[in-house]
Amino acid sequence: MGRGDRRTKKGKITAGSYGISRPHVSPAKKKAAAKKAASK
C-alpha cells in the first residue's frame, strides 16, 4: 500500500482522484461553509 494504491489517501493524491479515503469538498460548498461560519 502506497502511492500506487488507489484505495489509500496517498494513492488518491497521486492519482488525482477523490473518494471515501480522500473526501472532496467542492469550492461552492467551501464558500457556503465559510459564509455560515462568518455570520455566527
Distance bins in CASP14 RR format, pairs under 12 A and 6 or more apart:
PFRMAT RR
TARGET T0000
AUTHOR 0000-0000-0000
RMODE 2
METHOD distances of the structure
MODEL  1
1 7 1 0 0 1 0 0 0 0 0 0 0
1 8 1 0 1 0 0 0 0 0 0 0 0
1 9 0 0 0 0 0 1 0 0 0 0 0
1 10 0 0 0 0 1 0 0 0 0 0 0
1 11 0 0 0 0 1 0 0 0 0 0 0
1 12 0 0 0 0 0 1 0 0 0 0 0
1 21 0 0 0 0 0 1 0 0 0 0 0
2 8 1 0 1 0 0 0 0 0 0 0 0
2 9 0 0 0 0 1 0 0 0 0 0 0
2 10 1 0 1 0 0 0 0 0 0 0 0
2 11 1 0 0 1 0 0 0 0 0 0 0
2 12 0 0 0 0 0 1 0 0 0 0 0
2 13 0 0 0 0 0 1 0 0 0 0 0
2 14 0 0 0 0 1 0 0 0 0 0 0
2 15 0 0 0 0 0 1 0 0 0 0 0
2 21 0 0 0 0 0 1 0 0 0 0 0
3 9 0 0 0 0 0 1 0 0 0 0 0
3 10 1 0 1 0 0 0 0 0 0 0 0
3 11 1 0 1 0 0 0 0 0 0 0 0
3 12 0 0 0 0 0 1 0 0 0 0 0
3 13 0 0 0 0 1 0 0 0 0 0 0
3 14 1 0 1 0 0 0 0 0 0 0 0
3 15 0 0 0 0 1 0 0 0 0 0 0
3 16 0 0 0 0 0 1 0 0 0 0 0
4 10 0 0 0 0 1 0 0 0 0 0 0
4 11 1 0 1 0 0 0 0 0 0 0 0
4 12 0 0 0 0 1 0 0 0 0 0 0
4 13 0 0 0 0 0 1 0 0 0 0 0
4 14 1 0 0 1 0 0 0 0 0 0 0
4 15 1 0 0 1 0 0 0 0 0 0 0
4 16 0 0 0 0 0 1 0 0 0 0 0
4 17 0 0 0 0 0 1 0 0 0 0 0
5 11 1 0 1 0 0 0 0 0 0 0 0
5 12 0 0 0 0 1 0 0 0 0 0 0
5 13 0 0 0 0 0 1 0 0 0 0 0
5 14 0 0 0 0 1 0 0 0 0 0 0
5 15 0 0 0 0 1 0 0 0 0 0 0
5 17 0 0 0 0 0 1 0 0 0 0 0
5 21 0 0 0 0 1 0 0 0 0 0 0
5 22 0 0 0 0 0 1 0 0 0 0 0
6 12 1 0 0 1 0 0 0 0 0 0 0
6 13 0 0 0 0 0 1 0 0 0 0 0
6 14 0 0 0 0 1 0 0 0 0 0 0
6 15 1 0 1 0 0 0 0 0 0 0 0
6 16 0 0 0 0 1 0 0 0 0 0 0
6 17 1 0 0 1 0 0 0 0 0 0 0
6 18 0 0 0 0 0 1 0 0 0 0 0
6 19 0 0 0 0 1 0 0 0 0 0 0
6 20 0 0 0 0 0 1 0 0 0 0 0
6 21 0 0 0 0 1 0 0 0 0 0 0
6 22 0 0 0 0 1 0 0 0 0 0 0
7 14 0 0 0 0 0 1 0 0 0 0 0
7 15 0 0 0 0 0 1 0 0 0 0 0
7 17 0 0 0 0 0 1 0 0 0 0 0
7 19 0 0 0 0 1 0 0 0 0 0 0
7 20 0 0 0 0 1 0 0 0 0 0 0
7 21 1 0 0 1 0 0 0 0 0 0 0
7 22 0 0 0 0 0 1 0 0 0 0 0
8 14 0 0 0 0 1 0 0 0 0 0 0
8 15 0 0 0 0 0 1 0 0 0 0 0
8 17 0 0 0 0 0 1 0 0 0 0 0
8 19 0 0 0 0 0 1 0 0 0 0 0
8 20 0 0 0 0 0 1 0 0 0 0 0
8 21 1 0 1 0 0 0 0 0 0 0 0
8 22 0 0 0 0 1 0 0 0 0 0 0
9 15 0 0 0 0 0 1 0 0 0 0 0
9 16 0 0 0 0 0 1 0 0 0 0 0
9 17 0 0 0 0 0 1 0 0 0 0 0
9 18 0 0 0 0 0 1 0 0 0 0 0
9 19 0 0 0 0 1 0 0 0 0 0 0
9 20 0 0 0 0 1 0 0 0 0 0 0
9 21 1 0 1 0 0 0 0 0 0 0 0
9 22 1 0 1 0 0 0 0 0 0 0 0
9 23 0 0 0 0 1 0 0 0 0 0 0
9 24 0 0 0 0 0 1 0 0 0 0 0
10 16 0 0 0 0 0 1 0 0 0 0 0
10 21 0 0 0 0 1 0 0 0 0 0 0
10 22 0 0 0 0 1 0 0 0 0 0 0
11 17 0 0 0 0 1 0 0 0 0 0 0
11 18 0 0 0 0 0 1 0 0 0 0 0
11 19 0 0 0 0 0 1 0 0 0 0 0
11 21 0 0 0 0 1 0 0 0 0 0 0
11 22 0 0 0 0 1 0 0 0 0 0 0
12 18 1 0 0 1 0 0 0 0 0 0 0
12 19 1 0 0 1 0 0 0 0 0 0 0
12 20 0 0 0 0 1 0 0 0 0 0 0
12 21 1 0 1 0 0 0 0 0 0 0 0
12 22 1 1 0 0 0 0 0 0 0 0 0
12 23 0 0 0 0 1 0 0 0 0 0 0
12 24 0 0 0 0 1 0 0 0 0 0 0
13 19 0 0 0 0 0 1 0 0 0 0 0
13 21 0 0 0 0 1 0 0 0 0 0 0
13 22 1 0 0 1 0 0 0 0 0 0 0
13 24 0 0 0 0 0 1 0 0 0 0 0
14 22 0 0 0 0 0 1 0 0 0 0 0
15 21 0 0 0 0 0 1 0 0 0 0 0
15 22 0 0 0 0 1 0 0 0 0 0 0
16 22 0 0 0 0 1 0 0 0 0 0 0
16 24 0 0 0 0 1 0 0 0 0 0 0
17 23 0 0 0 0 0 1 0 0 0 0 0
17 24 0 0 0 0 1 0 0 0 0 0 0
18 24 1 1 0 0 0 0 0 0 0 0 0
18 25 0 0 0 0 1 0 0 0 0 0 0
18 26 0 0 0 0 0 1 0 0 0 0 0
19 25 0 0 0 0 0 1 0 0 0 0 0
23 29 0 0 0 0 0 1 0 0 0 0 0
24 30 0 0 0 0 0 1 0 0 0 0 0
25 31 0 0 0 0 0 1 0 0 0 0 0
25 32 0 0 0 0 0 1 0 0 0 0 0
25 33 1 0 0 1 0 0 0 0 0 0 0
25 34 0 0 0 0 0 1 0 0 0 0 0
26 32 0 0 0 0 1 0 0 0 0 0 0
26 33 0 0 0 0 0 1 0 0 0 0 0
27 33 0 0 0 0 0 1 0 0 0 0 0
27 34 0 0 0 0 0 1 0 0 0 0 0
28 34 0 0 0 0 0 1 0 0 0 0 0
28 35 0 0 0 0 0 1 0 0 0 0 0
29 35 0 0 0 0 0 1 0 0 0 0 0
29 36 0 0 0 0 0 1 0 0 0 0 0
30 36 0 0 0 0 0 1 0 0 0 0 0
30 37 0 0 0 0 0 1 0 0 0 0 0
31 37 0 0 0 0 0 1 0 0 0 0 0
31 38 0 0 0 0 0 1 0 0 0 0 0
32 38 0 0 0 0 0 1 0 0 0 0 0
32 39 0 0 0 0 0 1 0 0 0 0 0
33 39 0 0 0 0 0 1 0 0 0 0 0
33 40 0 0 0 0 0 1 0 0 0 0 0
34 40 0 0 0 0 0 1 0 0 0 0 0
END
